[in-house]
């Protein structure tokens, strides 16, 4: 590399750092060599350079969204074996994967026994939403109510609910494994009300709606929670046969 090229590379790196263009800073030399070999025009080289930065920025944004979502483990819809879950309509999953339900704030409810794929599907929908640039947060019902209770005790409940209101898809898993006390149920309902018909919520439960009175003691509150979660909802019944058991038998280690 000549002195002139060395100075130019240093100037590009300094400018890219100042303008926060890490893709250009990292790849400008490779792109310049590639442009030279292909005899690209100046405009062609500039277009390729800016396109790389845009793509690199989009990928970083997707990675950041996935990290912020706090998924317990990565799961993708493409890895879910729909043949092992005959009660689930593949067309419904494909429709949800497209993410249009997020534009209208529609809820998603997964109902089924333990091991039938609810968590995989919820995380998969969340990952798909992240890759579309959406803000997503995964939590369990117990984690959420504990967080709400702590915020209420510390007089920052309004801030926490406002924080959740900015999330485009709130995933609440494992509704039904832990009974909610009156305060926890009321705080849970407050989150649902704040998001009603504005931002989507996806819930996974091992209990049918008729048994939700086992986790929320107040009959009126149970009815109100179900009303919020079922209006314009996409309800998927994952069945009673363990998806995990079927897939482990199909794919033995």
C-alpha positions as CSV (number, residue, x, y, z in Angstrom):
1,X,0.0,0.0,0.0
2,X,1.4,3.4,-0.9
3,X,1.8,6.3,1.5
4,X,-1.2,8.0,-0.2
5,X,-3.4,4.9,0.3
6,X,-2.2,4.5,3.8
7,X,-3.2,8.1,4.6
8,X,-6.5,7.5,2.9
9,X,-7.2,4.4,4.9
10,X,-6.4,6.2,8.1
11,X,-8.7,9.0,7.1
12,X,-11.5,6.6,6.3
13,X,-11.1,4.8,9.6
14,X,-11.1,8.1,11.5
15,X,-14.2,9.4,9.7
16,X,-16.0,6.0,10.0
17,X,-15.3,6.0,13.7
18,X,-16.6,9.6,14.1
19,X,-19.7,8.9,12.1
20,X,-20.3,5.5,13.8
21,X,-20.0,3.4,10.7
22,X,-18.3,0.2,11.9
23,X,-19.1,-1.8,8.8
24,X,-17.2,0.7,6.6
25,X,-14.4,1.0,9.1
26,X,-13.9,-2.8,9.1
27,X,-14.4,-3.6,5.5
28,X,-13.3,-0.6,3.4
29,X,-10.0,-2.1,2.4
30,X,-11.6,-5.3,1.2
31,X,-14.3,-3.4,-0.7
32,X,-11.7,-1.2,-2.4
33,X,-9.7,-4.2,-3.5
34,X,-12.9,-5.8,-4.8
35,X,-13.9,-2.7,-6.7
36,X,-10.5,-2.5,-8.2
37,X,-10.6,-6.1,-9.4
38,X,-14.1,-5.7,-10.9
39,X,-13.3,-2.2,-12.3
40,X,-16.3,-0.8,-10.6
41,X,-17.2,2.9,-11.1
42,X,-16.9,5.4,-8.3
43,X,-20.7,5.3,-7.9
44,X,-20.7,1.5,-7.9
45,X,-18.0,1.4,-5.2
46,X,-19.9,4.0,-3.1
47,X,-23.2,2.1,-3.5
48,X,-21.6,-1.2,-2.4
49,X,-19.9,0.4,0.6
50,X,-23.1,2.1,1.8
51,X,-25.2,-1.1,1.2
52,X,-22.8,-3.1,3.3
53,X,-23.1,-0.5,6.2
54,X,-26.9,-0.7,6.0
55,X,-26.9,-4.5,6.0
56,X,-24.4,-4.6,8.8
57,X,-26.5,-2.1,10.9
58,X,-29.7,-4.1,10.3
59,X,-27.9,-7.3,11.5
60,X,-26.6,-5.6,14.6
61,X,-30.1,-4.3,15.3
62,X,-31.6,-7.8,15.0
63,X,-28.9,-9.2,17.3
64,X,-29.6,-6.4,19.8
65,X,-33.4,-7.0,19.7
66,X,-32.8,-10.8,20.4
67,X,-30.5,-10.0,23.3
68,X,-33.0,-7.5,24.8
69,X,-35.8,-10.0,24.5
70,X,-34.2,-12.2,27.2
71,X,-35.2,-15.5,25.6
72,X,-34.2,-18.4,27.9
73,X,-32.8,-20.2,24.8
74,X,-32.9,-19.7,21.0
75,X,-35.7,-21.4,19.2
76,X,-36.8,-20.8,15.6
77,X,-40.1,-21.6,14.0
78,X,-38.3,-23.4,11.2
79,X,-36.9,-25.9,13.7
80,X,-40.4,-26.8,15.0
81,X,-41.5,-30.2,13.6
82,X,-45.2,-29.6,12.7
83,X,-45.5,-33.3,11.7
84,X,-45.0,-34.1,15.4
85,X,-47.8,-31.7,16.4
86,X,-50.8,-32.6,14.2
87,X,-53.2,-30.4,16.2
88,X,-51.3,-27.3,15.1
89,X,-52.3,-25.8,11.8
90,X,-49.1,-24.9,9.8
91,X,-51.0,-22.1,7.9
92,X,-51.7,-20.4,11.3
93,X,-48.0,-20.5,12.2
94,X,-47.0,-19.2,8.8
95,X,-49.5,-16.4,9.1
96,X,-48.2,-15.4,12.6
97,X,-44.6,-15.7,11.4
98,X,-45.3,-12.9,8.9
99,X,-45.9,-10.6,11.9
100,X,-49.1,-8.8,10.6
101,X,-50.8,-9.4,13.9
102,X,-48.3,-7.1,15.6
103,X,-49.5,-4.2,13.5
104,X,-53.0,-4.5,14.9
105,X,-52.0,-5.5,18.4
106,X,-53.7,-8.9,18.3
107,X,-53.1,-11.4,21.1
108,X,-51.8,-14.9,20.7
109,X,-52.7,-17.6,23.1
110,X,-51.1,-21.1,23.2
111,X,-53.0,-23.7,25.2
112,X,-51.8,-27.2,25.8
113,X,-50.2,-29.7,28.2
114,X,-46.6,-29.5,29.3
115,X,-44.2,-30.5,26.6
116,X,-46.5,-29.8,23.6
117,X,-44.4,-27.1,22.1
118,X,-45.9,-23.9,23.5
119,X,-42.6,-22.4,24.6
120,X,-40.8,-23.3,21.4
121,X,-43.5,-21.6,19.4
122,X,-43.6,-18.5,21.6
123,X,-39.9,-18.1,21.4
124,X,-40.0,-18.8,17.7
125,X,-42.6,-16.0,17.2
126,X,-40.5,-13.7,19.3
127,X,-37.3,-14.4,17.3
128,X,-39.2,-13.8,14.1
129,X,-40.5,-10.5,15.4
130,X,-37.0,-9.5,16.5
131,X,-35.7,-10.2,13.0
132,X,-38.4,-7.9,11.7
133,X,-37.0,-5.1,13.9
134,X,-39.7,-5.4,16.6
135,X,-39.1,-4.8,20.3
136,X,-39.9,-8.1,22.1
137,X,-39.7,-9.3,25.7
138,X,-40.0,-12.9,27.0
139,X,-41.0,-13.6,30.6
140,X,-42.9,-16.1,32.6
141,X,-46.1,-15.3,34.5
142,X,-44.3,-15.8,37.8
143,X,-41.3,-13.5,36.8
144,X,-43.6,-10.8,35.6
145,X,-45.8,-10.7,38.7
146,X,-42.8,-10.7,40.9
147,X,-41.3,-7.8,38.9
148,X,-44.6,-5.9,39.1
149,X,-44.9,-6.5,42.9
150,X,-41.4,-5.3,43.5
151,X,-42.0,-2.2,41.4
152,X,-45.2,-1.4,43.2
153,X,-43.4,-1.7,46.6
154,X,-40.7,0.6,45.4
155,X,-43.2,3.1,43.9
156,X,-42.0,2.7,40.3
157,X,-44.9,0.7,39.0
158,X,-46.0,3.4,36.5
159,X,-42.5,3.5,35.0
160,X,-42.3,-0.3,34.7
161,X,-45.7,-0.5,32.9
162,X,-44.7,2.4,30.7
163,X,-41.5,0.5,29.8
164,X,-43.5,-2.6,28.9
165,X,-45.9,-0.5,26.9
166,X,-43.1,0.3,24.5
167,X,-42.5,-3.4,23.8
168,X,-44.3,-4.5,20.6
169,X,-44.6,-8.1,21.6
170,X,-44.8,-9.2,25.2
171,X,-44.5,-12.9,25.7
172,X,-45.8,-14.4,29.0
173,X,-45.1,-18.1,29.3
174,X,-46.1,-20.6,31.9
175,X,-49.4,-19.1,32.9
176,X,-51.1,-21.7,35.1
177,X,-48.1,-23.3,36.9
178,X,-48.2,-20.8,39.8
179,X,-51.3,-19.4,41.5
180,X,-51.5,-15.6,41.6
181,X,-52.5,-13.8,44.7
182,X,-55.0,-11.0,44.5
183,X,-52.4,-8.3,44.2
184,X,-50.4,-10.2,41.6
185,X,-53.5,-10.9,39.5
186,X,-54.6,-7.3,39.6
187,X,-51.1,-6.1,38.5
188,X,-51.1,-8.7,35.7
189,X,-54.5,-7.4,34.5
190,X,-53.2,-3.9,34.6
191,X,-50.5,-4.8,32.1
192,X,-53.0,-6.5,29.9
193,X,-55.3,-3.4,30.0
194,X,-52.5,-1.1,29.2
195,X,-51.7,-3.1,26.0
196,X,-55.3,-3.8,25.0
197,X,-55.8,-3.4,21.2
198,X,-52.5,-1.4,21.0
199,X,-49.6,-3.9,21.4
200,X,-49.6,-7.6,21.1
201,X,-49.2,-10.1,23.9
202,X,-48.5,-13.8,23.5
203,X,-49.4,-16.1,26.4
204,X,-48.7,-19.8,26.9
205,X,-50.8,-21.8,29.4
206,X,-51.1,-25.5,30.4
207,X,-54.7,-24.9,31.4
208,X,-57.8,-24.4,29.3
209,X,-59.7,-21.2,29.9
210,X,-62.3,-23.0,32.0
211,X,-59.6,-23.8,34.6
212,X,-58.0,-20.3,34.9
213,X,-60.0,-19.9,38.1
214,X,-57.4,-22.2,39.7
215,X,-54.8,-19.5,39.3
216,X,-56.9,-16.3,39.7
217,X,-59.3,-16.6,42.6
218,X,-61.6,-13.6,41.8
219,X,-64.2,-14.9,39.2
220,X,-64.8,-11.3,37.8
221,X,-61.0,-10.8,37.3
222,X,-60.7,-14.2,35.6
223,X,-63.4,-13.2,33.2
224,X,-61.8,-9.8,32.5
225,X,-58.4,-11.4,31.9
226,X,-59.8,-14.0,29.5
227,X,-61.8,-11.2,27.7
228,X,-58.6,-9.1,27.2
229,X,-56.7,-12.1,25.9
230,X,-59.3,-13.6,23.6
231,X,-60.6,-10.5,21.8
232,X,-59.3,-10.7,18.2
233,X,-56.9,-13.4,19.4
234,X,-55.1,-16.1,17.5
235,X,-55.8,-19.2,19.8
236,X,-53.6,-22.3,19.2
237,X,-54.3,-25.5,21.0
238,X,-51.1,-27.5,21.1
239,X,-52.8,-30.7,22.4
240,X,-52.0,-33.2,25.0
241,X,-49.3,-35.4,23.4
242,X,-45.8,-34.3,24.3
243,X,-44.0,-32.8,21.4
244,X,-40.6,-33.1,23.2
245,X,-41.2,-36.9,23.7
246,X,-42.1,-37.4,20.0
247,X,-39.2,-35.4,18.7
248,X,-36.7,-37.2,21.0
249,X,-38.0,-40.5,19.8
250,X,-37.7,-39.4,16.2
251,X,-34.2,-37.9,16.6
252,X,-32.4,-40.1,19.2
253,X,-29.0,-38.9,20.3
